[in-house]
């Protein structure tokens, strides 16, 4: 798991001292996560756990430099987006899970929705569904970037992208992996594995970068007036 960004965690919350009536900072325990709501690596504030159900108990744990147990469920608040995350007691999974990869700039709305769905499916452990969405992304690319219409075969979509110059000869076998994996996800009984879905997702990511994000880095030529 990624280490929290120290600049994002911020100071502990302000509390009122029992003596002298002065405001002092009280330590609170944090837990390193990638927030599934905003995608940032943070030290999330733990506000409740199955073994530390009061604020006093949590502050005592922080004062003593203690750590949470591996089977201790946690309720946490992200210091960046201020939304909640939960670590389960069994397996230590954090929900909502952090999405793999990243947002890609300049995607058309329908492509952006398909890309987010593929990432969400992978994050939720639905690897077969993620591969099916990655395959669908290639269909979106072909319809958006070439003259081919919806409803054709998947091989026709790949051929259309190749003829339009978006898939070079060297990349054809790589893109063909998306077709093969998508066919397996659709028509074969064994479920897709984490590694298989990640490979398919990574190929889709690079295609989206090359076809939408990178062209957006080049400034448009200045318009000339007659």
C-alpha positions in Angstrom: 0.0 0.0 0.0 1.3 3.5 -0.8 2.6 5.6 2.0 0.5 8.6 3.0 1.4 12.0 1.8 2.5 13.8 4.9 1.5 17.2 3.5 -2.1 16.0 3.2 -2.7 14.5 6.6 -2.7 17.9 8.4 -2.5 18.5 12.1 -4.6 16.4 14.6 -7.9 17.9 15.6 -8.2 20.7 18.1 -9.5 19.7 21.6 -10.0 21.5 24.8 -7.6 20.7 27.7 -9.0 19.7 31.0 -6.4 21.9 32.8 -6.0 25.6 32.4 -8.8 25.8 29.8 -6.4 26.1 26.9 -6.8 24.7 23.4 -4.2 22.0 22.7 -3.7 19.5 19.9 -4.6 16.0 20.9 -3.0 13.1 18.9 -5.3 10.9 16.9 -4.4 7.6 15.2 -4.2 7.4 11.5 -4.1 4.6 9.0 -2.3 4.7 5.6 -4.7 4.1 2.7 -5.4 5.1 -0.9 -8.8 6.8 -0.5 -11.3 5.1 -2.7 -13.3 8.3 -2.9 -10.7 10.8 -4.1 -7.8 8.5 -5.1 -5.2 10.2 -2.9 -2.6 8.5 -0.7 -3.4 9.7 2.8 -3.1 9.0 6.5 -6.8 8.6 7.2 -8.1 9.6 10.6 -9.5 6.6 12.4 -12.7 7.6 14.2 -13.8 4.1 15.4 -12.6 0.6 15.5 -13.9 -2.7 16.8 -11.4 -2.6 19.7 -11.4 1.1 20.3 -14.9 2.4 20.3 -14.4 5.7 22.1 -12.4 8.9 21.2 -10.5 8.5 24.5 -9.5 5.0 23.7 -8.3 6.0 20.3 -6.3 8.9 21.7 -4.7 6.6 24.2 -3.6 4.3 21.4 -2.1 7.3 19.5 -0.3 8.5 22.7 1.3 5.1 23.2 2.3 4.8 19.6 0.2 1.7 19.2 -1.0 0.0 16.0 -4.3 -1.5 14.9 -4.6 -5.2 14.8 -4.8 -7.1 11.4 -8.3 -8.2 12.1 -9.6 -4.9 13.5 -12.3 -3.2 11.5 -11.8 0.5 11.1 -14.0 3.5 10.2 -11.8 6.2 8.7 -12.2 9.8 7.4 -10.0 11.0 4.5 -8.3 14.3 5.3 -8.5 15.4 1.7 -12.1 14.8 0.6 -13.5 14.2 4.1 -15.4 11.2 3.0 -15.5 7.9 4.8 -13.7 4.6 4.2 -14.0 1.3 6.0 -11.5 -1.4 6.5 -13.1 -4.8 6.9 -12.2 -7.2 9.7 -11.7 -10.1 7.4 -8.8 -9.7 5.0 -8.3 -6.0 5.8 -10.0 -4.8 2.6 -10.7 -1.1 2.4 -14.0 0.0 0.9 -14.7 1.8 -1.3 -11.6 0.3 -3.0 -9.1 2.5 -4.7 -9.4 2.4 -8.5 -6.5 1.1 -10.6 -4.8 3.3 -13.2 -5.9 6.9 -13.4 -8.3 9.3 -15.1 -7.3 10.0 -18.7 -7.8 13.5 -20.2 -9.8 14.4 -23.3 -12.0 11.3 -23.3 -15.4 11.6 -25.0 -18.2 11.1 -22.4 -19.2 7.6 -23.4 -15.6 6.4 -23.5 -14.9 8.0 -20.1 -17.9 6.1 -18.6 -16.7 2.8 -20.1 -13.1 3.5 -18.8 -14.4 4.3 -15.3 -16.6 1.2 -15.3 -13.7 -1.1 -16.3 -11.6 0.4 -13.4 -14.4 0.1 -10.9 -15.0 -3.6 -11.9 -11.3 -4.4 -11.4 -11.2 -2.6 -8.1 -14.2 -4.5 -6.9 -12.6 -7.8 -7.8 -14.9 -8.4 -10.8 -12.0 -9.2 -13.2 -14.2 -10.9 -15.8 -16.4 -7.8 -16.0 -13.4 -5.5 -16.2 -12.0 -7.5 -19.2 -15.4 -7.3 -21.0 -15.5 -3.5 -20.5 -11.9 -3.2 -21.8 -13.0 -5.0 -24.9 -16.0 -2.7 -25.2 -13.6 0.3 -25.0 -11.9 -0.8 -28.2 -15.4 -0.8 -29.9 -15.9 2.7 -28.7 -12.6 3.8 -30.1 -13.3 2.3 -33.5 -16.8 3.9 -33.8 -15.4 7.3 -32.6 -12.2 7.4 -34.6 -13.1 5.6 -37.8 -16.1 5.4 -40.2 -17.2 2.0 -38.9 -20.7 1.8 -37.5 -21.9 0.1 -34.3 -23.0 -3.5 -34.6 -20.0 -4.9 -36.5 -17.9 -7.8 -35.4 -15.0 -7.1 -33.0 -12.4 -8.1 -35.6 -13.9 -5.5 -37.9 -13.4 -2.8 -35.3 -9.7 -3.8 -34.9 -9.3 -3.8 -38.6 -10.9 -0.4 -38.9 -8.5 1.0 -36.3 -5.5 -0.5 -38.1 -6.6 0.8 -41.5 -7.0 4.3 -40.0 -3.4 4.1 -38.7 -4.3 4.0 -35.0 -2.8 0.5 -34.6 0.6 0.0 -36.1 1.9 -3.4 -37.3 3.9 -3.8 -34.1 0.9 -3.1 -31.9 -1.5 -5.4 -33.6 -0.6 -8.5 -31.6 -0.9 -6.5 -28.4 -4.3 -5.1 -29.2 -5.3 -8.6 -30.3 -4.8 -9.7 -26.7 -7.7 -7.5 -25.7 -9.9 -9.3 -28.3 -8.7 -12.7 -27.1 -9.2 -11.9 -23.4 -12.6 -10.3 -24.1 -13.7 -13.4 -26.0 -12.5 -15.6 -23.1 -14.4 -13.4 -20.6 -17.6 -13.6 -22.7 -17.6 -17.2 -23.8 -15.5 -19.4 -21.6 -16.4 -20.8 -18.2 -13.2 -20.0 -16.1 -13.3 -16.5 -14.6 -10.6 -14.0 -15.5 -7.7 -13.6 -13.0 -6.3 -10.5 -11.5 -3.2 -10.7 -13.7 -5.2 -11.2 -16.9 -7.6 -8.4 -16.2 -4.7 -6.1 -15.3 -3.0 -6.8 -18.6 -6.1 -6.1 -20.6 -6.8 -2.9 -18.6 -3.2 -1.7 -19.1 -3.4 -2.2 -22.9 -6.7 -0.3 -22.9 -5.1 2.5 -20.9 -2.2 3.0 -23.3 -4.5 3.0 -26.3 -6.7 5.7 -24.7 -3.6 7.8 -23.8 -2.3 7.5 -27.4 -5.6 8.3 -29.1 -7.0 11.0 -26.8 -4.6 12.3 -24.1 -1.4 12.7 -26.1 -2.9 14.6 -29.0 -4.4 17.0 -26.5 -0.9 18.0 -25.4 -0.2 19.5 -28.9 -1.4 23.1 -29.1 -3.9 23.8 -31.9 -2.4 25.8 -34.8 -3.3 29.5 -34.6 -6.1 30.6 -36.8 -5.3 33.0 -39.6 -7.7 35.7 -40.7 -7.9 36.4 -44.4 
